[in-house]
Amino acid sequence: MTLLAVERIKLFSTRAPVWCVAAALALTIGATAGLVWLNARHSDGVSPESTQTLYILGLAVTMVMATLSVTTEYRFGTIKATFQAVPSRTRALLAKATVLALVAGVVGEISSFGSWGVARLITGSPHTDIATADEWREIAGMGLVYAVAAVLAVAVGALLRQSAAAVAILLLFPLLVEQLVEIVPGVGERLHDWMPFVAASQFAGPVDPTLPYGPWGGLAYFAAVAAALLVAALVVVEKRDA
């Protein structure tokens, strides 16, 4: 518990994480509110799942927060003090990943229920009521997607150690690379099906019957990718100089 407390204190010792959390919530909930307000005349078309379509906005900011928690330590050299205080670098990185996953999970839950709640207030329509298991999964399960994404972001930050490179990859991969991979001749569509954030969207959104896995399979695959990256990061961090 001491390592977890230390990482929590380190995380919130600057204003950057606070601003990132605020930005993630404001972007997701605010953009959802604006979208619902514009379509308020057609409130019958606002379903619980439609209130989650902009989750990627908050997810992107949360991943930036997670990766910066690692790369800024390398940038300012504080990672050396961390590794000197904790003989096991693996334990230190696992503690950081755990704290970021917990924080991101809370942010994900607030953003999802906040987006749904603001849509319910704007429309006042019973069509926004959460009535099915799939709707509960898409809203209540959003915290799991955020938590796994935070672990993935910590791993990327530890592997690259450069803020600009890590942030660029985390933003461009889900928003651009995963979309462009479909145009690869012959194997593009199959590659696209197994992109990590495509798998995450299978859990966080409406089920795509063309994908070779269901919503929980998509979450499991997303978590497996994050775990593999974290293991790679642990191996690299143990071997190279801080």
Secondary structure as GFF3:
##gff-version 3
##sequence-region A 1 242
A	DSSP	alpha_helix	2	11	.	.	.	ID=ss1
A	DSSP	alpha_helix	16	38	.	.	.	ID=ss2
A	DSSP	three_ten_helix	40	45	.	.	.	ID=ss3
A	DSSP	three_ten_helix	49	52	.	.	.	ID=ss4
A	DSSP	alpha_helix	55	76	.	.	.	ID=ss5
A	DSSP	alpha_helix	78	85	.	.	.	ID=ss6
A	DSSP	alpha_helix	89	123	.	.	.	ID=ss7
A	DSSP	three_ten_helix	126	128	.	.	.	ID=ss8
A	DSSP	alpha_helix	133	140	.	.	.	ID=ss9
A	DSSP	alpha_helix	142	160	.	.	.	ID=ss10
A	DSSP	alpha_helix	163	172	.	.	.	ID=ss11
A	DSSP	pi_helix	173	177	.	.	.	ID=ss12
A	DSSP	alpha_helix	178	180	.	.	.	ID=ss13
A	DSSP	three_ten_helix	181	183	.	.	.	ID=ss14
A	DSSP	alpha_helix	188	193	.	.	.	ID=ss15
A	DSSP	alpha_helix	196	204	.	.	.	ID=ss16
A	DSSP	alpha_helix	215	239	.	.	.	ID=ss17
###
